[in-house]
Amino acid sequence: MEICQRELPIKPWMQAKTRRLPGIQPVKAGEWLLRDDAFAAQMAYRDTLISTQKDAVFRATPESLPMQDELLALVLSELDGGYKKGRAVTRPDGVHVPLEGSPLLTAARLVQEDLLIMDMTSEPRLTAAVLCFPASWSLEEKFGAGLVAIHGYVDEYTDEMATRVRRMFDAIRPEQPLWRANFLRYVEAELHQPRRVGEEKPVREAGAFVRVERQTLRKLPRTGAVVFGIHTYVIHWDQLNSAEQSAFIEASA
């Protein structure tokens, strides 16, 4: 399914501070959760995936329930004026989302971001997630894993990088979320592209689409868990101007 934004609000390859790993930046107030022109289409697709492929896009341990509850409360507090709150929440696209059942599934049906919870009790570990729009990785394969195992397929994720990321996770303050972004060219615009390690990826130097993931990290103050949010943007390569295309190619080399 081709769901594309009309424009990219961020072009991480255009600035040195966001071009290379880890490229971490502070989130501005009120910009943890974002809504763009593809909201209605992405949310309809998300609802379909949750309804028809729930086992593929949702995993959670019983121990993660307090973290899920805390996350849902935080999401509800951050919704903008386009939502109507009551016994259910009405999204800007007019869809009513009941406030019952799995807290994480409810939260994920309200916002464009995929939401993953890292339990920080000991070693950071993925214990709950709604991942509807994976970019060539598999929730089934990574669920329950720690930071190193989750990023094991990323060439740039060295032991030194793993140590830096762990320190960053430990240092995150609840009042200051963080963000970074990645960027790749894909052959197709499909948002739901789960793949296990070793499977061929539809990433090509001359792919017709640019896929950008804005990834956020936010610590929950009560449980101490870290929420990993992923907001996915897809546009046609031809929507970039020549300077942006040249900079993308150089940054991807």
N, C-alpha and C positions, 0 to 999 in steps of 0.2 A: 504494500500500500504506500502510495506516495503522498506524504504530508510534509509540506515545506513552509517555512516562514517566508514572509516577503522580504525581510532584511535581517541581518545579524546585528544584535546590539553590542556584541563584543567580537573583536578580531584579535585573539591573543598572539598570533604570530607577528603582529605589527609593532609590538613593544618588547624590548629586551627583558623587562622584568616579568613578563608573562609567557615568554616564548619557550623557555627551557624549564625542565624539572628542577625543583618542585613548583616554582612560579607562584608561591602563595601570596595572597593579598587580603587585607581586611575587608569584610563586607560592610558597606555603608548602612547606616540605620534605615530600617524598613525595606531592605533589599535582599533579605535572606531568601524569601520565596518570590518568584517572578511570574508574571503572566504576560503572554505575548499574543500576536495575531493568529497563531495556530492553536490557541487554547481549546476551542470547541472540538476541532478535529482530533487533536491528540487525546483529549479526555474521553471522547467517544471510543477511540481505539483502545485506550486503557481499560475502560469499562468492559469492552468486548473480551479483551485478554483475561481479565480477572474472572469473567463469567465462564469463558470457554476453556481456558488453560490455567486455571488457578494453581495447580500443582507445579507448573513451570515458572510462574512469576511470583509466587508467595511462599515463604518459609518462615517459621518462627518456633522457638523453643518455649516451653511453658515458663521457664525462668525469666524470659524477656518481657512478660506481660506488664510489670510495673514500668518498664522503660517505654513500652508502647503507649500506655496510659499517659505518661508524662509528655511524650511526643505529640499525641493527639491534642492534649490541652494547649500545648505551645502553638501548634498549627492553627487551632481555632482562634487563638489570641492574635495571630499575625495576619488573618485574612483581611483583604482590603474591602473597600466599600461596595465592590461589585457583588458581594455575597450577601444573602439574607439568612440570618440565624434564627432558629426556633427549636422545636423538638427535632427537626431535621434542618440541614443546611441546603439552601438553594444556590447552586453554583451560578456564575455569570452566564453560562450557556442554558440556564433554565432547568437543569437536572437537579432533582431532589435527592440528597444523600442522607439516609437515616443515620442517627448517632447511636448505633447499636452494633453488636457483633464485634469482630476483631478491630481493636483500636487502630492498628497499623493499616489495615485495609481501608478503613474509613478515612484516615488521614490521606492515604494515597489516592483516594477517589475525589479529593478536594483540590489537589494542586498538581501542577504539571511535573513536578520533580518526582523521580523515583526516590524512595526513602529506604535507607539501609541503616541498621543499628549495630554499632560495635560495642560489645560489653567490655568495659575497662576494668573489671574487678581484678584481673591479674594480667595476662597477656591479652591485648586487644583481639577480640574474636567476633566474627559476624554471627549474630544470634537471631536476627529478625530482619526481613527484607521484603519489599515489593519492588521487583525489578522487571518492569514491562518493556523497557527499551534498552536492552543490553547491546553494547557494541563489541561483538565477537568475544564474549565470555559467557559462562554458564553459572547461573545461581545454584543449580544442582551440584556442580563441581566445587564451587567455592564456599558454600554454606558451612558454617562452623569453623572455617579456616581463620588463621591469623593474618597479619599484614603481609608477612613475607610470602606465605603460600598464595594469597590473593593476587599479589603482583608478580608471581614467579615467571609469568610469560612476558613481562616487560623488560626488554634488554637493558634499559637505562636504570632499572631498579637494582642497583648494586648493594652489597652489604653496608657500605657507607651511607647510601641513600636510605636504606631501611632503618639505620640507627637515627638518622636525622628526622625521618618521619615519625618514629616512635617518640622521640623527644618532643616533637611538635604536638602530637596527640596528647601527651601528658601536660603540656603547657597551655593548651587551649583554655580560655576563660569563657564561662557561660555567656557573659555579656558581650563578647566579641567573636562572632562567627568569622570564618575564613573562607576564601574561595581560590580556586585555580581553574584552568581550562585546558583541554586538549583539542587537537584538530587533526582531521584526516580526510583524505579524498576517498569516496566510496563509489563503486560501480552503480549501486542502486540506492534509492532513498528510504527503503524499508527501515522502520524504527526498531522493530523486534528482530534482532539478529543474534540469537544465542549460539555460541560455539564452544566446544570443549578445546582444551589445549591440544595443539597438533592439527586441528582441522583447518582447512584452507580458509583464509579470510578474503572477502571481496573488497580489499583495499588495493587501489591501483594509483600509480603516479598520474595517470590521465583519467581518473574517475570523473564522472559527470557531476558528482555531488560533493559538497563540502559538509562534513558533519563536525559540529563543535559541541562539546559537553562542558557546561559550567558546573563544576563540582564544588559543593560547599561542605564545610565541617562545622558542626555546632555541638557544644557540650551541654547535656541536660543537667541542670544544677542539683536536682534531688538524687537521681540515681548515678550520676557521673558518667553515663553512657555518652558516646559520641555518635551523632547522626550524620550520615554521609548522604547528601542530596545530589541528584544528578538531573540537571535541566538540559534537554537535548534540542539542538537547533540543526536544521538541515536546509541548505539552499543549493541552487544550481551554481556550478562553477562559473558560468557566464554572468552571474550577478555581481561578481567581483570585478573591479576595474583592473587595468593592466598593472598598476603599481601594487595592488593587493595580491594579484596573481603571482607576480614576480617575487614578492616578499614571502608568500606562502611556499613557493617552490624552494627558495633559498633556505627557509627555516626547516623544511622537511628533509633537506639533503643529509 
